[in-house]
């Protein structure tokens, strides 16, 4: 992506798109998260001044030509549907050419002068600024930091830290962006003098070299850090938490950086170095801050929603070991919750899905500890979904949000428990609260799925399709979202979209049928709900 833009096959064949616009569109797709963009975002980027019909036609034409350009890479290199366009990462990925010059510019030579393509030009400028290294006089060199922080003890192993979703004191998205940017700058400086193993649980986790919460690592971090933006005080604060003791080990503040521009670069290096100097001795002198022996609750939940059976198998083994070794309530609750995912998504057998087993696990999960709210919400949903204890499950879910009113996950489980009892208006409010609080959560697609399910139950098929498609944009394998989105699209008079989703459902769960879905017994106490779901799925082609 640095220097002249080129697409080269493994055999050396140059298949670079011939037109500037198609090269630019391919570059945008490759640089997007999961190499996927909505059609609307591409239209706004390249054809913003055209009327909707003409801009949609222009996108279809460009996409057709791009398919021809990339034909040597296979017919499915570009995956497109009614709403989004995706580049298959198994066929093509972005990278740095071995022959690229050290001073090569990002996407060198790609500059569109098309009317209406100002959105692309803005994107390109931002990307070039983000990709450029900072000026030498602003760089935080490890040697400079080492000179300031001494004596320093090198820890025997890398310090493991989980990065929690950032908070803000308002609903302005730029506030959370400011907190994230400030945290990134601080971590860059800290990693210059201390070996770190980072587990990024924020939005876009795993990008920018931070390292996502991968289950393959087996262990999770004991320490967690959270950044909060305080616009009223023009300040970003940090808290370092110890998940074993529940204590706040360290706090720090940076002033004058409550805007994204300030957080990205205006703060003096001196303030960053001051915080690093405070924290490094404590981290370096404690050899217990490496990865813990069992998964942290945050990592376990995120790992579940990767929806991969092999990962769930390993996760179950680790959680069973944790239950035997530590008897921690949170691990009992996590096993309960894992059973709901394996049952609903048909991802292997958990061994804990029987009602009596769920009740036993839930009883052990209810002992108070520092993760009590999570334990209550997971146990409450498992009792509702697997054991038929809907009223008890709702009581536990309500208690969870009383304890942790700022946790999107707890509100989401409350919404599902309310849905199960047919309390749809209250369920919709809880689902909206989860979406608002979890807008930057790695698992926010699950919150959109809950909103879609409740909207369908309320016969609001437009909202069901909207939230369902948003969930599938982020996790195309989530069969819960597929089922309700397919039924909603069929009710809205879009059977072709419903058929597409049903084909995807049948690939993920061969042999599934409307009878099987109804017989599973996980439907709410809502009049005519089974009939409407069945009718929608049948119109979408499911028998």
Secondary structure, DSSP 8 states (H G I E B T S, - for coil): -BSB---B-TT--B---SSHHHHHHHHHHHHSGGGEEEHHHHHHHH-TTS-HHHHHHHHHHHHHHHHHHTGGG-TTSEEE-SSEEEE-TTT------TT--TT--BTBT-----TT-HHHHHHHHHHHHHHS---TTT---HHHHHHHS-S----SS-EEEEE---EESSS-HHHHHHHHHHHHHHHHHHHTTS-EEEEE-STTTT-TTS-B--GGG---BSEEEEEEEETTTTEEEEEEEETTT--EEEEEEEES--SHHIIIIIS-HHHHHHHHHHHHHHHHT-TT-SB-SS--HHHHHHHHTT--HHHHHHHHHHHHHHHHHH--HHHHHHHHHHHHHHHHHT-S--S--SHHHHHHHHHHHTS--TTHHHHHHHHHHHHHHHS--HHHHHHHHHHHHHH-TT-HHHHHHHHHHHHHTT-HHHHHHHHHHHHHHTTT-TTHHHHHHHHHHHHHHTT-HHHHHHHHHHHHHH-TT-HHHHHHHHHHHHHTT-HHHHHHHHHHHHHHSTT--HHHHHHT----S-TTHHHHHHHHHHHTT--
